[in-house]
Amino acid sequence: MSNLVGGVGREVRDFERGARYKPSWQRKHLRPRIFSRPGRPDPGGGQIGQQAPTAKGGGRIEIIRSEGEGELARTFGALWWSGLAAGISIGFSVVSQAMLTASLAGLPGATIISNLGYSVGFLIVILSRQQLFTENTLTAVLPVIASREWRWFGVLGRLWTIVLVANLVGCLLFSAFLVYSDALTPEISKAVREIGEHLMANAPGQMFVKGVVAGWLIAALVWMLPSAEGTEIFVITLITYLIALGGFTHVVAGSAEALYMWLAGQETFAHVVRGFFLANPRR
């Protein structure tokens, strides 16, 4: 597995150098040769070294797949630290929502406005290109399917495992900071608990169905971004706001809420595992 990933990394060295600081929907460089070998055509249907098509030219799938190829080629350290940062950053969705809730307490339509705070963590994660598990669910699948080789499913599983665990550890660290640092005012802490109580009040069946809806919306967001040049902030805010407004359950953002409830003594660890982690689909 390590040799396979190492070989992939060497093949995408130019890909990484040219696009490390650019979002996938802005990349206009050569596609990496991850899934190509002598005598075999490029699975994208073009020639190796051909410029990746833009979203406006009908190449949305190619753009997303190029993004997935780059993610599959990343080293353990790159995935881990980026995933850890994403887990910490996504916690700001909960905090921002709680801050607005506390500030708008008692005002008409306060919930509608405070749900906008949920988008903050996603804006930080996506625009800074941190590794969020749910975003990788789609992008990394496309190149693996296109390769038509079973060995790449192991590379895909490696990516998902590292990123998911790193995300959850980041959420745990962020939640622990909120609970034990007294960084939040009593009003904001109360609002965070109320958000967590609302999440954990869902029955396992509800948690699962709401997780499916949240996963669908995130998948839609991934497909929309290549066509959203110049309006990325609006698109990310709109889709993630719908998740908060509908009370849907995102596995990573919800982890920050659930772990906060456990560390604050509001929920048992067993209930958090059974009621949230086992009931929430990994989308």
ZADO-1210 file (C-alpha; in nm, 4 decimals, padded with zeros to 6 digits):
<atoms>
<atom x="00.0000" y="00.0000" z="00.0000" code="MET" pos="1"/>
<atom x="00.2789" y="00.2441" z="00.0911" code="SER" pos="2"/>
<atom x="00.4613" y="00.1739" z="-00.2353" code="ASN" pos="3"/>
<atom x="00.1408" y="00.2274" z="-00.4285" code="LEU" pos="4"/>
<atom x="00.0707" y="00.5584" z="-00.2593" code="VAL" pos="5"/>
<atom x="00.4348" y="00.6593" z="-00.2954" code="GLY" pos="6"/>
<atom x="00.4224" y="00.5945" z="-00.6671" code="GLY" pos="7"/>
<atom x="00.1066" y="00.7979" z="-00.6966" code="VAL" pos="8"/>
<atom x="00.2724" y="01.0806" z="-00.5083" code="GLY" pos="9"/>
<atom x="00.5654" y="01.0906" z="-00.7489" code="ARG" pos="10"/>
<atom x="00.3331" y="01.0961" z="-01.0475" code="GLU" pos="11"/>
<atom x="00.1420" y="01.3976" z="-00.9174" code="VAL" pos="12"/>
<atom x="00.4377" y="01.6021" z="-00.7991" code="ARG" pos="13"/>
<atom x="00.3841" y="01.8642" z="-01.0682" code="ASP" pos="14"/>
<atom x="00.0104" y="01.8532" z="-00.9993" code="PHE" pos="15"/>
<atom x="00.0637" y="01.9325" z="-00.6320" code="GLU" pos="16"/>
<atom x="00.3216" y="02.2041" z="-00.6963" code="ARG" pos="17"/>
<atom x="00.1022" y="02.3818" z="-00.9459" code="GLY" pos="18"/>
<atom x="-00.2229" y="02.3679" z="-00.7532" code="ALA" pos="19"/>
<atom x="-00.1487" y="02.3416" z="-00.3837" code="ARG" pos="20"/>
<atom x="-00.2921" y="02.6809" z="-00.3023" code="TYR" pos="21"/>
<atom x="-00.5735" y="02.6909" z="-00.5567" code="LYS" pos="22"/>
<atom x="-00.9259" y="02.5546" z="-00.5174" code="PRO" pos="23"/>
<atom x="-01.0117" y="02.2715" z="-00.7531" code="SER" pos="24"/>
<atom x="-01.2576" y="02.4819" z="-00.9502" code="TRP" pos="25"/>
<atom x="-00.9800" y="02.7281" z="-01.0371" code="GLN" pos="26"/>
<atom x="-00.7238" y="02.4730" z="-01.1557" code="ARG" pos="27"/>
<atom x="-00.6240" y="02.4962" z="-01.5188" code="LYS" pos="28"/>
<atom x="-00.3086" y="02.2829" z="-01.5200" code="HIS" pos="29"/>
<atom x="-00.2157" y="01.9470" z="-01.6627" code="LEU" pos="30"/>
<atom x="-00.3927" y="01.6402" z="-01.5272" code="ARG" pos="31"/>
<atom x="-00.1715" y="01.4014" z="-01.3264" code="PRO" pos="32"/>
<atom x="-00.0976" y="01.0535" z="-01.4630" code="ARG" pos="33"/>
<atom x="-00.2130" y="00.8670" z="-01.1549" code="ILE" pos="34"/>
<atom x="-00.4293" y="00.6132" z="-01.3300" code="PHE" pos="35"/>
<atom x="-00.2394" y="00.5881" z="-01.6570" code="SER" pos="36"/>
<atom x="00.0236" y="00.3365" z="-01.7608" code="ARG" pos="37"/>
<atom x="00.2128" y="00.2617" z="-02.0832" code="PRO" pos="38"/>
<atom x="-00.0177" y="00.1447" z="-02.3575" code="GLY" pos="39"/>
<atom x="-00.3290" y="00.2505" z="-02.1701" code="ARG" pos="40"/>
<atom x="-00.5355" y="00.5582" z="-02.2635" code="PRO" pos="41"/>
<atom x="-00.6058" y="00.8260" z="-02.0089" code="ASP" pos="42"/>
<atom x="-00.9347" y="00.7309" z="-01.8302" code="PRO" pos="43"/>
<atom x="-01.0524" y="01.0870" z="-01.8787" code="GLY" pos="44"/>
<atom x="-01.0811" y="01.0196" z="-02.2486" code="GLY" pos="45"/>
<atom x="-00.8063" y="01.2644" z="-02.3524" code="GLY" pos="46"/>
<atom x="-00.4332" y="01.2569" z="-02.4025" code="GLN" pos="47"/>
<atom x="-00.1873" y="01.2772" z="-02.1145" code="ILE" pos="48"/>
<atom x="-00.0656" y="01.6342" z="-02.0839" code="GLY" pos="49"/>
<atom x="-00.3864" y="01.7748" z="-02.2242" code="GLN" pos="50"/>
<atom x="-00.5269" y="02.0679" z="-02.0299" code="GLN" pos="51"/>
<atom x="-00.8112" y="01.9770" z="-01.7981" code="ALA" pos="52"/>
<atom x="-01.1437" y="02.1085" z="-01.9283" code="PRO" pos="53"/>
<atom x="-01.3158" y="02.3869" z="-01.7430" code="THR" pos="54"/>
<atom x="-01.6578" y="02.3584" z="-01.5812" code="ALA" pos="55"/>
<atom x="-01.8052" y="02.5940" z="-01.8401" code="LYS" pos="56"/>
<atom x="-01.6802" y="02.3640" z="-02.1133" code="GLY" pos="57"/>
<atom x="-01.8710" y="02.0672" z="-01.9743" code="GLY" pos="58"/>
<atom x="-01.5748" y="01.9229" z="-01.7874" code="GLY" pos="59"/>
<atom x="-01.7149" y="01.9367" z="-01.4357" code="ARG" pos="60"/>
<atom x="-01.6561" y="01.5646" z="-01.3830" code="ILE" pos="61"/>
<atom x="-01.2963" y="01.5964" z="-01.5002" code="GLU" pos="62"/>
<atom x="-01.2304" y="01.8848" z="-01.2611" code="ILE" pos="63"/>
<atom x="-01.3724" y="01.6931" z="-00.9658" code="ILE" pos="64"/>
<atom x="-01.1831" y="01.3806" z="-01.0627" code="ARG" pos="65"/>
<atom x="-00.8555" y="01.5706" z="-01.0929" code="SER" pos="66"/>
<atom x="-00.9193" y="01.6995" z="-00.7415" code="GLU" pos="67"/>
<atom x="-00.9788" y="01.3430" z="-00.6233" code="GLY" pos="68"/>
<atom x="-00.6559" y="01.2212" z="-00.7829" code="GLU" pos="69"/>
<atom x="-00.4616" y="01.4828" z="-00.5935" code="GLY" pos="70"/>
<atom x="-00.6263" y="01.3833" z="-00.2642" code="GLU" pos="71"/>
<atom x="-00.5470" y="01.0145" z="-00.3154" code="LEU" pos="72"/>
<atom x="-00.1809" y="01.1003" z="-00.3703" code="ALA" pos="73"/>
<atom x="-00.1332" y="01.2873" z="-00.0436" code="ARG" pos="74"/>
<atom x="00.0946" y="01.1463" z="00.2255" code="THR" pos="75"/>
<atom x="-00.0288" y="01.0349" z="00.5666" code="PHE" pos="76"/>
<atom x="00.1082" y="01.3477" z="00.7312" code="GLY" pos="77"/>
<atom x="-00.0523" y="01.5819" z="00.4794" code="ALA" pos="78"/>
<atom x="-00.3895" y="01.4138" z="00.5198" code="LEU" pos="79"/>
<atom x="-00.3677" y="01.3891" z="00.8977" code="TRP" pos="80"/>
<atom x="-00.2723" y="01.7478" z="00.9756" code="TRP" pos="81"/>
<atom x="-00.5128" y="01.8921" z="00.7207" code="SER" pos="82"/>
<atom x="-00.7910" y="01.6684" z="00.8543" code="GLY" pos="83"/>
<atom x="-00.7094" y="01.7688" z="01.2105" code="LEU" pos="84"/>
<atom x="-00.7276" y="02.1358" z="01.1140" code="ALA" pos="85"/>
<atom x="-01.0629" y="02.0742" z="00.9453" code="ALA" pos="86"/>
<atom x="-01.2018" y="01.9093" z="01.2583" code="GLY" pos="87"/>
<atom x="-01.1017" y="02.2105" z="01.4639" code="ILE" pos="88"/>
<atom x="-01.2246" y="02.4611" z="01.2042" code="SER" pos="89"/>
<atom x="-01.5650" y="02.2970" z="01.1639" code="ILE" pos="90"/>
<atom x="-01.6251" y="02.3596" z="01.5331" code="GLY" pos="91"/>
<atom x="-01.6651" y="02.7262" z="01.4520" code="PHE" pos="92"/>
<atom x="-01.9949" y="02.6366" z="01.2867" code="SER" pos="93"/>
<atom x="-02.1323" y="02.5485" z="01.6287" code="VAL" pos="94"/>
<atom x="-01.9717" y="02.8439" z="01.8054" code="VAL" pos="95"/>
<atom x="-02.0824" y="03.0974" z="01.5429" code="SER" pos="96"/>
<atom x="-02.4368" y="02.9656" z="01.5522" code="GLN" pos="97"/>
<atom x="-02.4350" y="02.9821" z="01.9333" code="ALA" pos="98"/>
<atom x="-02.2965" y="03.3380" z="01.9318" code="MET" pos="99"/>
<atom x="-02.5762" y="03.4559" z="01.7048" code="LEU" pos="100"/>
<atom x="-02.8329" y="03.2665" z="01.9112" code="THR" pos="101"/>
<atom x="-02.7131" y="03.4323" z="02.2316" code="ALA" pos="102"/>
<atom x="-02.6980" y="03.7765" z="02.0725" code="SER" pos="103"/>
<atom x="-03.0450" y="03.7543" z="01.9160" code="LEU" pos="104"/>
<atom x="-03.2204" y="03.5898" z="02.2102" code="ALA" pos="105"/>
<atom x="-03.5828" y="03.6978" z="02.2305" code="GLY" pos="106"/>
<atom x="-03.5951" y="03.8654" z="01.8901" code="LEU" pos="107"/>
<atom x="-03.8465" y="03.7552" z="01.6228" code="PRO" pos="108"/>
<atom x="-03.6907" y="03.5279" z="01.3617" code="GLY" pos="109"/>
<atom x="-03.3763" y="03.4788" z="01.5704" code="ALA" pos="110"/>
<atom x="-03.3428" y="03.1122" z="01.4728" code="THR" pos="111"/>
<atom x="-03.3578" y="03.1884" z="01.1008" code="ILE" pos="112"/>
<atom x="-03.0721" y="03.4366" z="01.1355" code="ILE" pos="113"/>
<atom x="-02.8621" y="03.2391" z="01.3840" code="SER" pos="114"/>
<atom x="-02.8565" y="02.9371" z="01.1527" code="ASN" pos="115"/>
<atom x="-02.6376" y="03.1408" z="00.9191" code="LEU" pos="116"/>
<atom x="-02.3587" y="03.0952" z="01.1716" code="GLY" pos="117"/>
<atom x="-02.3506" y="02.7245" z="01.0855" code="TYR" pos="118"/>
<atom x="-02.1907" y="02.8126" z="00.7508" code="SER" pos="119"/>
<atom x="-01.8813" y="02.9714" z="00.9066" code="VAL" pos="120"/>
<atom x="-01.6948" y="02.6483" z="00.9787" code="GLY" pos="121"/>
<atom x="-01.7624" y="02.5141" z="00.6293" code="PHE" pos="122"/>
<atom x="-01.6411" y="02.8383" z="00.4731" code="LEU" pos="123"/>
<atom x="-01.3151" y="02.8116" z="00.6683" code="ILE" pos="124"/>
<atom x="-01.2637" y="02.4461" z="00.5790" code="VAL" pos="125"/>
<atom x="-01.3535" y="02.4579" z="00.2099" code="ILE" pos="126"/>
<atom x="-01.1941" y="02.7889" z="00.1153" code="LEU" pos="127"/>
<atom x="-00.8706" y="02.7008" z="00.2984" code="SER" pos="128"/>
<atom x="-00.8709" y="02.3555" z="00.1353" code="ARG" pos="129"/>
<atom x="-00.8617" y="02.1566" z="00.4566" code="GLN" pos="130"/>
<atom x="-00.9493" y="01.7868" z="00.4461" code="GLN" pos="131"/>
<atom x="-01.3156" y="01.7366" z="00.5371" code="LEU" pos="132"/>
<atom x="-01.4369" y="01.3764" z="00.5264" code="PHE" pos="133"/>
<atom x="-01.7731" y="01.4435" z="00.3645" code="THR" pos="134"/>
<atom x="-01.6205" y="01.6502" z="00.0854" code="GLU" pos="135"/>
<atom x="-01.3795" y="01.3681" z="-00.0014" code="ASN" pos="136"/>
<atom x="-01.6607" y="01.1126" z="-00.0206" code="THR" pos="137"/>
<atom x="-01.7387" y="01.2107" z="-00.3792" code="LEU" pos="138"/>
<atom x="-01.4191" y="01.3594" z="-00.5204" code="THR" pos="139"/>
<atom x="-01.1992" y="01.0596" z="-00.4394" code="ALA" pos="140"/>
<atom x="-01.4526" y="00.8052" z="-00.5657" code="VAL" pos="141"/>
<atom x="-01.4534" y="00.9269" z="-00.9261" code="LEU" pos="142"/>
<atom x="-01.0863" y="00.8536" z="-01.0074" code="PRO" pos="143"/>
<atom x="-01.1039" y="00.5161" z="-00.8308" code="VAL" pos="144"/>
<atom x="-01.4030" y="00.4107" z="-01.0386" code="ILE" pos="145"/>
<atom x="-01.2359" y="00.5399" z="-01.3545" code="ALA" pos="146"/>
<atom x="-00.9203" y="00.3368" z="-01.2827" code="SER" pos="147"/>
<atom x="-01.1137" y="00.0052" z="-01.2934" code="ARG" pos="148"/>
<atom x="-00.8561" y="-00.1528" z="-01.0644" code="GLU" pos="149"/>
<atom x="-00.9453" y="-00.3042" z="-00.7273" code="TRP" pos="150"/>
<atom x="-00.6169" y="-00.2024" z="-00.5651" code="ARG" pos="151"/>
<atom x="-00.7257" y="00.1616" z="-00.5709" code="TRP" pos="152"/>
<atom x="-01.0144" y="00.0871" z="-00.3361" code="PHE" pos="153"/>
<atom x="-00.7520" y="00.0237" z="-00.0699" code="GLY" pos="154"/>
<atom x="-00.6036" y="00.3680" z="-00.1370" code="VAL" pos="155"/>
<atom x="-00.9530" y="00.5163" z="-00.1140" code="LEU" pos="156"/>
<atom x="-01.0163" y="00.3407" z="00.2183" code="GLY" pos="157"/>
<atom x="-00.6845" y="00.4728" z="00.3471" code="ARG" pos="158"/>
<atom x="-00.7835" y="00.8300" z="00.2565" code="LEU" pos="159"/>
<atom x="-01.1262" y="00.8056" z="00.4179" code="TRP" pos="160"/>
<atom x="-00.9938" y="00.6442" z="00.7365" code="THR" pos="161"/>
<atom x="-00.7165" y="00.8968" z="00.7935" code="ILE" pos="162"/>
<atom x="-00.9362" y="01.1984" z="00.7216" code="VAL" pos="163"/>
<atom x="-01.2345" y="01.0795" z="00.9268" code="LEU" pos="164"/>
<atom x="-01.0243" y="00.9953" z="01.2326" code="VAL" pos="165"/>
<atom x="-00.8330" y="01.3244" z="01.2021" code="ALA" pos="166"/>
<atom x="-01.1611" y="01.5178" z="01.1720" code="ASN" pos="167"/>
<atom x="-01.3019" y="01.3506" z="01.4836" code="LEU" pos="168"/>
<atom x="-00.9838" y="01.4137" z="01.6842" code="VAL" pos="169"/>
<atom x="-00.9969" y="01.7782" z="01.5787" code="GLY" pos="170"/>
<atom x="-01.3605" y="01.8002" z="01.6901" code="CYS" pos="171"/>
<atom x="-01.2669" y="01.6436" z="02.0232" code="LEU" pos="172"/>
<atom x="-00.9856" y="01.8932" z="02.0789" code="LEU" pos="173"/>
<atom x="-01.2104" y="02.1858" z="01.9890" code="PHE" pos="174"/>
<atom x="-01.4915" y="02.0645" z="02.2141" code="SER" pos="175"/>
<atom x="-01.2488" y="02.0091" z="02.5023" code="ALA" pos="176"/>
<atom x="-01.1186" y="02.3627" z="02.4608" code="PHE" pos="177"/>
<atom x="-01.4701" y="02.5046" z="02.4785" code="LEU" pos="178"/>
<atom x="-01.5597" y="02.3038" z="02.7876" code="VAL" pos="179"/>
<atom x="-01.2433" y="02.3477" z="02.9935" code="TYR" pos="180"/>
<atom x="-01.1061" y="02.6883" z="02.8874" code="SER" pos="181"/>
<atom x="-01.3946" y="02.9169" z="02.9892" code="ASP" pos="182"/>
<atom x="-01.3433" y="03.0951" z="02.6575" code="ALA" pos="183"/>
<atom x="-01.7163" y="03.1345" z="02.6059" code="LEU" pos="184"/>
<atom x="-01.9518" y="03.3580" z="02.7986" code="THR" pos="185"/>
<atom x="-02.2249" y="03.1837" z="03.0006" code="PRO" pos="186"/>
<atom x="-02.4824" y="03.2922" z="02.7428" code="GLU" pos="187"/>
<atom x="-02.2893" y="03.1419" z="02.4516" code="ILE" pos="188"/>
<atom x="-02.2138" y="02.8239" z="02.6468" code="SER" pos="189"/>
<atom x="-02.5826" y="02.7868" z="02.7169" code="LYS" pos="190"/>
<atom x="-02.6588" y="02.8307" z="02.3462" code="ALA" pos="191"/>
<atom x="-02.4015" y="02.5625" z="02.2548" code="VAL" pos="192"/>
<atom x="-02.5690" y="02.3222" z="02.4994" code="ARG" pos="193"/>
<atom x="-02.9093" y="02.3981" z="02.3499" code="GLU" pos="194"/>
<atom x="-02.7765" y="02.3222" z="02.0014" code="ILE" pos="195"/>
<atom x="-02.6322" y="01.9960" z="02.1297" code="GLY" pos="196"/>
<atom x="-02.9557" y="01.9051" z="02.3060" code="GLU" pos="197"/>
<atom x="-03.1481" y="01.9654" z="01.9841" code="HIS" pos="198"/>
<atom x="-02.9101" y="01.7316" z="01.8007" code="LEU" pos="199"/>
<atom x="-02.9184" y="01.4508" z="02.0578" code="MET" pos="200"/>
<atom x="-03.2987" y="01.4692" z="02.0856" code="ALA" pos="201"/>
<atom x="-03.3212" y="01.2954" z="01.7460" code="ASN" pos="202"/>
<atom x="-03.4054" y="00.9266" z="01.7522" code="ALA" pos="203"/>
<atom x="-03.1504" y="00.6997" z="01.5765" code="PRO" pos="204"/>
<atom x="-03.3799" y="00.6629" z="01.2769" code="GLY" pos="205"/>
<atom x="-03.4225" y="01.0396" z="01.2494" code="GLN" pos="206"/>
<atom x="-03.0475" y="01.0890" z="01.2848" code="MET" pos="207"/>
<atom x="-02.9840" y="00.8503" z="00.9964" code="PHE" pos="208"/>
<atom x="-03.2393" y="01.0022" z="00.7592" code="VAL" pos="209"/>
<atom x="-03.1258" y="01.3567" z="00.8373" code="LYS" pos="210"/>
<atom x="-02.7665" y="01.2483" z="00.7817" code="GLY" pos="211"/>
<atom x="-02.8573" y="01.1187" z="00.4356" code="VAL" pos="212"/>
<atom x="-03.0132" y="01.4551" z="00.3453" code="VAL" pos="213"/>
<atom x="-02.7073" y="01.6431" z="00.4739" code="ALA" pos="214"/>
<atom x="-02.4825" y="01.4105" z="00.2730" code="GLY" pos="215"/>
<atom x="-02.6831" y="01.4759" z="-00.0410" code="TRP" pos="216"/>
<atom x="-02.6549" y="01.8522" z="00.0062" code="LEU" pos="217"/>
<atom x="-02.2780" y="01.8315" z="00.0574" code="ILE" pos="218"/>
<atom x="-02.2475" y="01.6162" z="-00.2563" code="ALA" pos="219"/>
<atom x="-02.4494" y="01.8785" z="-00.4451" code="ALA" pos="220"/>
<atom x="-02.2137" y="02.1454" z="-00.3125" code="LEU" pos="221"/>
<atom x="-01.9116" y="01.9571" z="-00.4474" code="VAL" pos="222"/>
<atom x="-02.0732" y="01.9377" z="-00.7915" code="TRP" pos="223"/>
<atom x="-02.1719" y="02.3039" z="-00.7875" code="MET" pos="224"/>
<atom x="-01.8353" y="02.4548" z="-00.6915" code="LEU" pos="225"/>
<atom x="-01.6632" y="02.4034" z="-01.0299" code="PRO" pos="226"/>
<atom x="-01.9323" y="02.6244" z="-01.1866" code="SER" pos="227"/>
<atom x="-01.9305" y="02.8802" z="-00.9056" code="ALA" pos="228"/>
<atom x="-01.6223" y="03.0861" z="-00.9913" code="GLU" pos="229"/>
<atom x="-01.6517" y="03.4177" z="-00.8100" code="GLY" pos="230"/>
<atom x="-01.9573" y="03.3089" z="-00.6083" code="THR" pos="231"/>
<atom x="-01.8056" y="03.0302" z="-00.3961" code="GLU" pos="232"/>
<atom x="-01.8843" y="03.2027" z="-00.0662" code="ILE" pos="233"/>
<atom x="-02.2498" y="03.2436" z="-00.1605" code="PHE" pos="234"/>
<atom x="-02.2858" y="02.8804" z="-00.2764" code="VAL" pos="235"/>
<atom x="-02.1154" y="02.7340" z="00.0315" code="ILE" pos="236"/>
<atom x="-02.3206" y="02.9548" z="00.2628" code="THR" pos="237"/>
<atom x="-02.6484" y="02.8704" z="00.0877" code="LEU" pos="238"/>
<atom x="-02.6066" y="02.4912" z="00.0948" code="ILE" pos="239"/>
<atom x="-02.4737" y="02.4670" z="00.4496" code="THR" pos="240"/>
<atom x="-02.7378" y="02.7126" z="00.5715" code="TYR" pos="241"/>
<atom x="-03.0022" y="02.4725" z="00.4401" code="LEU" pos="242"/>
<atom x="-02.8463" y="02.1949" z="00.6502" code="ILE" pos="243"/>
<atom x="-02.8810" y="02.4064" z="00.9646" code="ALA" pos="244"/>
<atom x="-03.2239" y="02.5404" z="00.8759" code="LEU" pos="245"/>
<atom x="-03.3593" y="02.1889" z="00.8178" code="GLY" pos="246"/>
<atom x="-03.2004" y="02.0508" z="01.1333" code="GLY" pos="247"/>
<atom x="-03.0091" y="01.7916" z="00.9299" code="PHE" pos="248"/>
<atom x="-02.7140" y="01.6083" z="01.0841" code="THR" pos="249"/>
<atom x="-02.3668" y="01.6450" z="00.9365" code="HIS" pos="250"/>
<atom x="-02.1362" y="01.3747" z="01.0722" code="VAL" pos="251"/>
<atom x="-01.8317" y="01.5993" z="01.1322" code="VAL" pos="252"/>
<atom x="-01.9999" y="01.9230" z="01.2421" code="ALA" pos="253"/>
<atom x="-02.2421" y="01.7192" z="01.4520" code="GLY" pos="254"/>
<atom x="-01.9479" y="01.5414" z="01.6146" code="SER" pos="255"/>
<atom x="-01.8327" y="01.8702" z="01.7655" code="ALA" pos="256"/>
<atom x="-02.1789" y="01.9178" z="01.9172" code="GLU" pos="257"/>
<atom x="-02.2095" y="01.5591" z="02.0426" code="ALA" pos="258"/>
<atom x="-01.8600" y="01.5498" z="02.1908" code="LEU" pos="259"/>
<atom x="-01.9205" y="01.8844" z="02.3617" code="TYR" pos="260"/>
<atom x="-02.2319" y="01.7410" z="02.5264" code="MET" pos="261"/>
<atom x="-02.0313" y="01.4412" z="02.6508" code="TRP" pos="262"/>
<atom x="-01.7392" y="01.6465" z="02.7853" code="LEU" pos="263"/>
<atom x="-01.9803" y="01.8914" z="02.9497" code="ALA" pos="264"/>
<atom x="-02.1485" y="01.6021" z="03.1305" code="GLY" pos="265"/>
<atom x="-02.4804" y="01.6457" z="02.9499" code="GLN" pos="266"/>
<atom x="-02.4661" y="01.3075" z="02.7733" code="GLU" pos="267"/>
<atom x="-02.3003" y="00.9740" z="02.8419" code="THR" pos="268"/>
<atom x="-02.0336" y="00.8515" z="02.6023" code="PHE" pos="269"/>
<atom x="-02.2401" y="00.5406" z="02.5272" code="ALA" pos="270"/>
<atom x="-02.5388" y="00.7532" z="02.4260" code="HIS" pos="271"/>
<atom x="-02.3222" y="00.9721" z="02.2054" code="VAL" pos="272"/>
<atom x="-02.1822" y="00.6653" z="02.0276" code="VAL" pos="273"/>
<atom x="-02.5166" y="00.4870" z="01.9884" code="ARG" pos="274"/>
<atom x="-02.7346" y="00.7904" z="01.9320" code="GLY" pos="275"/>
<atom x="-02.5085" y="00.9873" z="01.6996" code="PHE" pos="276"/>
<atom x="-02.2055" y="00.8058" z="01.5574" code="PHE" pos="277"/>
<atom x="-02.3714" y="00.4706" z="01.4886" code="LEU" pos="278"/>
<atom x="-02.6942" y="00.6285" z="01.3636" code="ALA" pos="279"/>
<atom x="-02.5351" y="00.8917" z="01.1395" code="ASN" pos="280"/>
<atom x="-02.4404" y="00.7741" z="00.7892" code="PRO" pos="281"/>
<atom x="-02.0836" y="00.8572" z="00.6913" code="ARG" pos="282"/>
<atom x="-02.1594" y="01.1081" z="00.4200" code="ARG" pos="283"/>
</atoms>
